[in-house]
Amino acid sequence: MKILVTGSIAYDVLLQYDGSFKDALKGSDLEKLSVSFFSPHYARHHGGTASNIAWNLRLLKQEPLLAGTVGKDGGEYIALLEERGVLCDHVEQLKDHVTATAIIGTDNHGRQIAFFHPGADAHGSWPDLSDDRENIAWAIVGARNGQLIMEAGRWLAKSKLPWIFDPAQQIIGLGEADLVGGINTSSCVIANAYEWSLLSEKTGMSVEDVLKVNPLLIVTQGEDGVVIHSKKEGTIELEACKPEKVVNPTGAGDALRAGLLTGLSKEWTLKQCGMLGASLASFVVEQEGTLIDFIDIQDVISRAEQTYGEKIPQI
């Protein structure tokens, strides 16, 4: 069975600021804000939430089906993904646009400021997935063109497939009705702590309100771990798995999502799903760039078991 992944397919430009964004902005007049951060480190990598999640699913020996859009410069990215076993039949390439690009600045405390140019994705279309419907176990709808987010949600709801609503950066761009609709029709809502505060404020919904209409709300908290709010199992709090070193946190959340999807598709307990996701995420922060070239699944399982003192199933 396949896991459908839709969202951004992008290039990441990663910049590192050796100071603290918090200290630099402390006391600033936001009405007259004009700041510049010196970055001694520059790197350009493959990224995008959908492609990151799909890549991590392949690391976990799953079969991701990727739906998204790239531009005229995206051919080699598609080739790289296909080489790793990601199914890209539903990735469209538009020759009149560039591939989406994220510029992400990180300070010495892991705080991030990002800019995102949607590129070709702003002009993308939703594919015909009717021939794939019977082979999809789970899906995730991540941030991309707002209209395509909602079209994906409507297709999944109509197809009666379980899916995760992950609006992320598009919480600001989507209207209240669209956000509430995604919450009401999905099988799980996921956001980081900051995104959840925005989503809660914009929709007026609390954790309890979400759980009245959706069985699952997951809030990731970076180095503080993850909180899983379940209508059936209550609240599950998991500390973060500790990496051997911290190089860059970009992409850790996408790895966590891949672990969650892997466990959900295999009907593991929610705690086991969270354990796998948190462990895989800890390996991503140990490197520059979001795509791990190779990983031993047993190392991921062992780190999870060492952190939480519990066994998880073999993949």
ZAMARGU-4260 file (C-alpha; in steps of 0.2 Angstrom, whole numbers, plus 5000, padded with zeros to 4 digits):
<rodrens>
0) 5000/5000/5000 | 5006/5017/4996 | 5007/5033/5006 | 5001/5049/4996 | 5011/5064/5000
5) 5007/5081/4993 | 5015/5098/4997 | 5030/5108/4992 | 5044/5102/4981 | 5058/5115/4983
10) 5076/5120/4984 | 5082/5125/5001 | 5095/5139/5004 | 5101/5138/5021 | 5110/5152/5030
15) 5117/5152/5048 | 5118/5167/5060 | 5130/5165/5074 | 5120/5176/5086 | 5103/5176/5093
20) 5088/5182/5083 | 5079/5186/5100 | 5093/5197/5106 | 5095/5206/5090 | 5077/5210/5089
25) 5074/5214/5107 | 5067/5232/5110 | 5066/5234/5091 | 5053/5246/5084 | 5043/5234/5073
30) 5035/5249/5064 | 5052/5254/5058 | 5060/5237/5057 | 5075/5235/5045 | 5088/5222/5050
35) 5102/5212/5042 | 5110/5196/5049 | 5127/5192/5043 | 5128/5173/5038 | 5146/5166/5036
40) 5138/5149/5031 | 5128/5146/5015 | 5122/5130/5007 | 5109/5125/4994 | 5100/5108/4996
45) 5085/5099/4989 | 5070/5102/5001 | 5052/5105/5001 | 5040/5097/5014 | 5032/5084/5002
50) 5049/5078/4995 | 5057/5078/5012 | 5043/5067/5019 | 5043/5056/5004 | 5062/5054/5005
55) 5061/5049/5023 | 5047/5037/5020 | 5058/5028/5007 | 5072/5027/5021 | 5059/5018/5031
60) 5056/5006/5017 | 5038/5013/5013 | 5031/5017/4996 | 5027/5036/4994 | 5017/5042/4980
65) 5022/5060/4978 | 5010/5074/4970 | 5017/5091/4967 | 5024/5103/4955 | 5042/5108/4950
70) 5048/5121/4937 | 5060/5121/4923 | 5075/5118/4935 | 5066/5103/4943 | 5070/5089/4931
75) 5086/5083/4941 | 5076/5083/4957 | 5063/5072/4950 | 5077/5060/4943 | 5085/5060/4961
80) 5068/5056/4969 | 5064/5042/4956 | 5082/5035/4958 | 5078/5033/4977 | 5061/5024/4973
85) 5049/5039/4976 | 5034/5037/4964 | 5034/5053/4954 | 5021/5049/4941 | 5010/5063/4948
90) 5024/5077/4949 | 5021/5089/4935 | 5034/5100/4928 | 5030/5118/4921 | 5043/5125/4909
95) 5038/5143/4911 | 5042/5144/4930 | 5056/5140/4942 | 5054/5127/4956 | 5049/5133/4973
100) 5063/5140/4984 | 5064/5142/5003 | 5077/5153/5011 | 5080/5148/5029 | 5090/5157/5042
105) 5094/5149/5058 | 5102/5156/5074 | 5113/5148/5087 | 5098/5143/5097 | 5089/5134/5083
110) 5076/5148/5080 | 5072/5151/5061 | 5066/5165/5050 | 5061/5159/5033 | 5055/5166/5016
115) 5046/5155/5003 | 5044/5158/4985 | 5031/5146/4978 | 5037/5146/4960 | 5029/5133/4949
120) 5018/5127/4963 | 5008/5143/4962 | 5002/5137/4945 | 5001/5118/4948 | 4986/5107/4946
125) 4978/5092/4956 | 4981/5076/4947 | 4969/5062/4943 | 4972/5049/4956 | 4957/5038/4952
130) 4968/5023/4947 | 4978/5024/4963 | 4964/5026/4976 | 4963/5008/4981 | 4981/5007/4984
135) 4983/5022/4996 | 4984/5018/5015 | 4986/5035/5022 | 4990/5053/5015 | 4997/5069/5021
140) 4992/5086/5014 | 5006/5099/5017 | 5008/5117/5013 | 5008/5122/4995 | 4996/5132/4984
145) 4981/5135/4995 | 4968/5130/4981 | 4977/5113/4979 | 4978/5110/4998 | 4959/5111/4998
150) 4956/5101/4982 | 4967/5088/4989 | 4957/5088/5005 | 4941/5087/4996 | 4947/5072/4985
155) 4953/5062/5000 | 4937/5065/5010 | 4927/5060/4995 | 4938/5045/4993 | 4935/5041/5012
160) 4954/5039/5014 | 4963/5043/5031 | 4974/5059/5029 | 4984/5071/5039 | 4980/5090/5038
165) 4996/5099/5039 | 4993/5117/5033 | 5009/5124/5041 | 5015/5141/5033 | 4998/5142/5024
170) 4989/5144/5040 | 4991/5163/5037 | 4985/5162/5019 | 4970/5150/5021 | 4954/5157/5026
175) 4945/5152/5043 | 4932/5142/5033 | 4945/5132/5024 | 4955/5129/5040 | 4940/5123/5049
180) 4935/5112/5034 | 4952/5104/5034 | 4951/5100/5053 | 4933/5093/5051 | 4936/5082/5036
185) 4954/5075/5040 | 4959/5061/5051 | 4973/5070/5060 | 4979/5088/5062 | 4998/5091/5064
190) 5007/5108/5067 | 5022/5114/5077 | 5019/5124/5093 | 5019/5141/5084 | 5008/5135/5070
195) 4996/5128/5082 | 4994/5144/5091 | 4991/5153/5075 | 4978/5139/5069 | 4969/5140/5086
200) 4968/5159/5086 | 4962/5160/5068 | 4949/5146/5070 | 4944/5150/5088 | 4947/5131/5091
205) 4955/5124/5107 | 4962/5106/5108 | 4946/5101/5115 | 4936/5108/5101 | 4947/5100/5088
210) 4945/5083/5096 | 4926/5085/5095 | 4927/5084/5076 | 4944/5075/5073 | 4951/5060/5082
215) 4969/5066/5083 | 4979/5083/5085 | 4998/5082/5085 | 5009/5097/5091 | 5027/5096/5088
220) 5039/5105/5099 | 5056/5104/5092 | 5069/5100/5106 | 5055/5098/5118 | 5047/5083/5110
225) 5030/5080/5103 | 5012/5080/5111 | 4999/5069/5104 | 4981/5073/5108 | 4970/5058/5105
230) 4951/5057/5107 | 4953/5039/5110 | 4969/5038/5120 | 4970/5055/5129 | 4986/5065/5129
235) 5003/5057/5125 | 5019/5067/5129 | 5035/5061/5121 | 5052/5069/5125 | 5063/5072/5110
240) 5076/5059/5105 | 5093/5067/5108 | 5105/5068/5093 | 5123/5065/5094 | 5126/5083/5088
245) 5115/5097/5082 | 5120/5104/5065 | 5104/5111/5058 | 5086/5107/5063 | 5078/5110/5046
250) 5068/5095/5040 | 5067/5087/5057 | 5048/5090/5057 | 5046/5081/5040 | 5056/5066/5046
255) 5044/5065/5061 | 5029/5065/5050 | 5037/5051/5039 | 5039/5041/5055 | 5021/5045/5060
260) 5014/5040/5043 | 5024/5024/5043 | 5017/5019/5060 | 4999/5024/5056 | 4999/5014/5040
265) 5004/4999/5050 | 4991/5002/5063 | 5004/5004/5077 | 4999/5013/5094 | 5000/5031/5093
270) 5015/5031/5105 | 5025/5019/5094 | 5021/5031/5079 | 5028/5046/5089 | 5043/5036/5095
275) 5048/5031/5077 | 5045/5049/5071 | 5055/5057/5085 | 5069/5045/5083 | 5071/5048/5064
280) 5070/5067/5066 | 5085/5066/5078 | 5096/5059/5064 | 5091/5073/5052 | 5097/5087/5064
285) 5114/5079/5064 | 5118/5085/5046 | 5117/5099/5034 | 5102/5098/5023 | 5085/5088/5025
290) 5089/5072/5015 | 5099/5059/5024 | 5108/5049/5011 | 5107/5032/5020 | 5101/5026/5037
295) 5101/5009/5045 | 5083/5007/5051 | 5089/4997/5066 | 5099/5012/5072 | 5082/5022/5071
300) 5073/5009/5081 | 5087/5007/5094 | 5088/5025/5097 | 5069/5026/5100 | 5070/5011/5112
305) 5084/5018/5122 | 5076/5035/5124 | 5058/5028/5129 | 5063/5012/5137 | 5050/5003/5126
310) 5050/4991/5111 | 5043/4996/5094 | 5038/4984/5080 | 5051/4980/5067 | 5048/4988/5050
</rodrens>
